[in-house]
Amino acid sequence: MCGLSGIVGPGWEQAQLEAMVAVLHHRGPDDCGFYIDPSYKAGLGHNRLSIIDLSSAGHQPMSSGDGAKWIVFNGEIYNYLELRTELSDYQFRSQTDTEVVLAAYERWGEKCLDRFLGMFAFVIWDSRTQQLFVARDRFGVKPLYYHQRPDGTLLLASEIKALHAAGTPVEPDVTTWATYFTYGLYDHSERTFWNAVQSLPAGHAMTWRDGALRVWCWYDLAESVGPEFDSRPAKLVQEEYLSLLAESVRLRFRSDVSVGINLSGGLDSSILLGLVHAVQGYESDIKAFTFITGDPRYDELPWVQQMLERTRHPSVVCALRPEDVPEILETFGKGADVAVIVLRMEKDEG
């Protein structure tokens, strides 16, 4: 993962952007960078976790060849090599998928989103039009939060605490917290646990220009599938589904760092392990990571061990003990105090 930060509008200072990048260091410990538009209307920040093209050519924020557009990107575009071939007339300066996103936006504009296969959140600033373009992947794998001030200034980040670090008020949304405590629901689409902080919904994009914000849905699963899907023969659907699964696994091994697999004793991860063998062959030796609690009523390690008996996959068992929880909570910073804040508020209100 990487960390995105951005501020556009009339009312901000560079120190705010620097604070956002600092608080997101854990998301990208390999590198960080800033871009400040000459007009001082926009600023972008990035924390990089290097996955593709580990060289300095992958530094972000990244500019287009003419320096007019700047991007900060979090995620992976799995079909970036195919898109790079399609965009062969573009003068690429790196081997990254980030630059492919920027080239695709220059070629196809907002329609570039339909061509991406991957998980992503990105922000592109066009210094010529003074417009910001923001997008999130189809199913919202990569996060993106924002806050717009009364003067039109927009702040964006991969995590809410970065917005707070830039001065966004830390005020709990009582309705969201009540829904969570009552029903266990934590995904409220645009709504978050904090007042004045919104989440860009999955499959949505937005633009900002001179304080005007436009948000729209660029991907809808039901519309994309269409009614004709239900009338196809079951065997044909099964064959196509298996083919798509295998292709998905193959694409996800495009990386300049090691790739592992999260393996439980369930059907889904067992199928993925089988597809890894179909793609890489039975000599595959990628690491299999399994989470356990130490309680045999919940742990699935016996089934995992059975699956790995005839393979070369090293097994990495990750244990979580009750005594580890307080230390883990400390790594969340202010987020660890959220429940305390709300509970105190409820107590004060009787």
Long-range contacts (C-beta under 8 A, 24 or more apart in sequence): 1-27, 1-28, 1-49, 1-74, 1-75, 1-142, 1-158, 2-27, 2-28, 2-46, 2-47, 2-48, 2-49, 2-60, 2-72, 2-73, 2-74, 2-75, 2-158, 3-27, 3-28, 3-45, 3-46, 3-47, 3-74, 3-157, 3-158, 3-159, 3-162, 4-44, 4-45, 4-46, 4-72, 4-73, 4-74, 4-121, 4-122, 4-123, 4-144, 4-156, 4-157, 4-158, 5-44, 5-45, 5-46, 5-47, 5-72, 5-156, 5-157, 5-158, 5-162, 6-42, 6-43, 6-44, 6-45, 6-72, 6-123, 6-125, 6-132, 6-154, 6-155, 6-156, 6-157, 7-42, 7-43, 7-153, 7-154, 7-155, 7-156, 7-166, 8-41, 8-42, 8-43, 8-125, 8-132, 8-153, 8-154, 8-208, 9-41, 9-149, 9-151, 9-152, 9-153, 9-154, 9-208, 9-211, 10-41, 10-151, 10-152, 10-153, 11-149, 11-151, 11-153, 12-43, 12-153, 12-155, 12-166, 14-43, 16-155, 16-165, 16-166, 16-167, 17-43, 17-44, 17-45, 17-166, 18-45, 19-162, 19-165, 19-166, 20-45, 20-155, 20-157, 20-162, 20-163, 20-165, 20-166, 21-45, 21-46, 21-47, 21-162, 22-165, 23-159, 23-161, 23-162, 23-165, 23-333, 24-157, 24-158, 24-159, 24-162, 26-331, 27-74, 27-158, 27-159, 30-54, 31-56, 31-58, 31-59, 31-60, 33-59, 33-60, 33-61, 34-61, 35-61, 35-63, 35-70, 35-125, 37-70, 37-125, 37-127, 38-127, 39-127, 39-130, 41-130, 42-125, 42-127, 42-130, 42-132, 44-70, 44-72, 44-123, 44-125, 45-72, 46-72, 46-73, 50-256, 50-257, 51-76, 51-255, 51-256, 51-257, 52-76, 52-80, 52-95, 52-96, 52-97, 52-254, 52-255, 52-256, 53-94, 53-95, 53-96, 53-256, 54-256, 54-257, 55-94, 55-95, 57-93, 57-94, 57-95, 57-96, 58-94, 58-95, 58-96, 58-98, 60-98, 62-94, 62-96, 62-98, 62-99, 62-102, 64-102, 64-103, 64-106, 65-90, 65-91, 65-93, 67-127, 68-126, 68-127, 68-128, 69-102, 69-105, 69-106, 69-124, 69-125, 69-126, 69-127, 70-124, 70-125, 70-127, 71-98, 71-101, 71-102, 71-105, 71-122, 71-123, 71-124, 71-125, 72-122, 72-123, 73-97, 73-98, 73-101, 73-120, 73-121, 73-122, 74-120, 74-121, 74-122, 74-142, 74-158, 75-118, 75-119, 75-120, 75-121, 75-122, 75-137, 75-141, 75-142, 76-118, 76-119, 76-120, 76-252, 76-254, 77-101, 77-116, 77-117, 77-118, 77-120, 78-117, 78-118, 78-248, 78-251, 78-252, 78-254, 79-115, 79-116, 79-117, 79-118, 79-251, 80-118, 80-254, 81-254, 83-115, 83-116, 98-122, 105-133, 110-205, 110-218, 113-205, 113-218, 113-219, 114-218, 114-219, 117-251, 121-158, 121-200, 123-156, 129-209, 130-209, 130-210, 131-207, 131-208, 131-209, 132-207, 132-208, 132-209, 133-205, 133-206, 133-207, 134-200, 134-205, 134-206, 134-207, 134-208, 135-204, 135-205, 135-206, 135-218, 136-200, 136-201, 136-202, 136-203, 136-204, 136-205, 137-202, 137-203, 138-202, 138-203, 138-219, 138-221, 139-202, 139-203, 140-201, 140-202, 140-203, 143-199, 144-199, 144-200, 145-192, 145-197, 145-198, 145-199, 145-200, 146-197, 146-198, 146-200, 147-196, 147-197, 147-198, 148-213, 151-211, 152-210, 152-211, 152-212, 153-211, 154-208, 154-213, 160-192, 160-193, 160-194, 160-197, 160-335, 161-333, 161-334, 161-335, 163-197, 164-194, 164-334, 168-194, 168-196, 168-197, 169-195, 169-196, 170-194, 170-334, 171-195, 171-196, 172-338, 172-341, 172-342, 172-345, 174-342, 174-345, 177-342, 193-338, 245-271, 245-275, 246-275, 246-278, 246-279, 249-275, 249-276, 249-278, 249-279, 250-279, 253-279, 253-280, 258-286, 258-287, 259-286, 260-286, 260-287, 260-288, 260-289, 260-316, 261-286, 261-287, 261-288, 261-289, 261-313, 262-288, 262-289, 262-290, 262-291, 263-288, 263-289, 263-290, 263-304, 263-307, 263-308, 263-313, 264-290, 264-291, 264-300, 264-303, 264-304, 265-300, 265-301, 265-302, 265-303, 265-304, 265-307, 266-300, 270-307, 273-307, 273-311, 273-313, 277-311, 282-311, 282-312, 283-312, 284-311, 284-312, 284-313, 285-312, 285-313, 285-314, 286-313, 287-313, 287-314, 287-315, 287-316, 288-313, 288-314, 288-315, 288-316, 289-316, 289-318, 290-315, 290-316, 290-317, 290-318, 291-318, 291-319, 291-320, 292-317, 292-318, 292-319, 292-320, 293-319, 293-320, 293-321, 294-319, 294-321
